[in-house]
Amino acid sequence: MTGLADAGERGRLDIDGTVLRKIVEYAADGTPGTLRHERRVAGLGMGSSGASARVTDGPDGAVDVRLELTLQYPAPVRRTVDAVRSRVGGELSRITGRRIRHLAVTVTGLRGADDGAGASGARVE
């Protein structure tokens, strides 16, 4: 015997919203058909970024998620978004034990896989 009390008697685990957001973004970025997009400020390339999420705590440990992402073109948008929803919900549940109550996905762009959206900043001339 280890001498430890039941888990419920030892305390509780709180997972910061930033951690939940990063899990959601990582899972979305890892879904086939999603792309990173170039970040530009005042016309200057600032690297690339992937999905952007906002996670809000809901009742009973559930969370509400607002997710913005760029998808590969041409591709079936609805099927890709369904895959993102499934992967994000599965990863969040597997890693944290939390479930998604509401997931709103906004597609902010459609890009070809090689149209210069990467960090290189290459453009068509």
KAGIGI-V660637 format. One line per field, one symbol per residue. ss: DSSP state (@ for helix, = for strand, . for the rest). psi: psi as a letter, one per 40 degrees, with the letter a starting at -180 (. if undefined). burial: + if it has 16 or more other ideal C-beta (glycine too) atoms within 10 Angstrom, else -. A space follows every 50 residues. Layout:
BEGIN
ss=???
psi=???
burial=???
END
This chain:
BEGIN
ss=......@@@@......@@@@@@@@@@@@@....==.=====..======. .======.@@@.==========....@@@@@@@@@@@@@@@@@@@@...= ===========..............
psi=ieeiiiddedaihhhidddddddddddddehheiiiihhhhfehhfaiia ihihhhhaifeiihhhhhihiihhihdddddddddddddddddddeeiih dhhhhhheihiidffeeaedeiih.
burial=-------------------++-+++++++-+-++++++---------+-+ +++-+-------+-+-++++++-------++-+++-+++-++-----+-+ --+-+-----+-----++-------
END
